[in-house]
Amino acid sequence: AAAYLGLGAVWAMGLSSSAAQLQANPKSMPPGLLNITGVLPFTQTIFLWQSIVLTAALVAVSLLICWFTAPSDANARVAQDFGVSETPLPALPPRTRPGEWLEYSPLLAVLIGALGLGWLGFQFASKPAITVVADLNTYNFLFLTLGLLLHWRPRSFLDAVARAVPSTAGVLIQFPLYGGIAALLTKATGADGQTLAHHLSGLFVRVASSDSFPAVMGAYSAVLGFFVPSGGGKWLVEAPYVMQAANDLHVHLGWAVQVYNAAEALPNLINPFWMLPLLGVLGLKARDVVGYTFMQLLVHVPLVLGLLWLLGLTLTYLPPVMP
């Protein structure tokens, strides 16, 4: 759990921030976003003293939570207790949870497989066959779908992938699912021609003022980040309407980027997607660490949202600077 804290707390507050890097480089920004925000150098985002204060507070509080939630010597578990060794894995325990039952049931495989094949059929029906066949994503999606259906049970499919690519199996399987969620939020339009993400952002923007916008935007980014765990990719989707709202409400644009960075990391504390590489290396399951990271989340949410609001009051709006 402690090894995972960097990704769930402060990783996007510094130079690793995709959003800050994107905003500082005009050549990297889509023209539509550049016209809204202009160029935001690091001095207006990650190097703001307010950002440094927020980062320091998160580091200090995270260390305190680690200290108080660490198990005692009598309850501590070593690597061997988690089965992290070169000895053969023990037999699978009895299936007692609903999730375990679904893993060994063909229900999920049939449902996901039917949706996948239906999408492929739609692609061939609506586009020239040569266009569909020439897309590498079509092959990847087809083989993933067929693999799941041929294994018939999700657990069999996951075990086979894990044997082939032990450290990244979860990422390879879950990333297409998260990509589908992202497409539903940002690509699928309703009867009014607007996406679900547009309506969600409009809801938050309508209830915000120039003072409350950082906290409202932070809450929105955190919730959306749980369903679409992608820092830089999600920023390209979210930035145009969120930064336009920041302009309209006269909120410091650099601070709006840092609001996104701080809030986007919150769902990582309990989102199993980003845990997968670490869990794969250590041979653990998400439930072995999520209890500790959930305690961090309970403290981080009010701390981050409160500091985003409070520190935002110290900044004044600066119009976009065009290159």
PyMOL commands that set and color helices and strands:
alter all, ss='L'
color gray80, all
select helices_A, chain A and resi 5-9+11-13+18-24+26-28+31-37+42-44+49-69+79-82+98-103+106-126+129-133+136-151+154-164+169-186+196-206+213-227+231-249+253-264+266-269+272-282+286-312
alter helices_A, ss='H'
color red, helices_A
deselect
rebuild
show_as cartoon
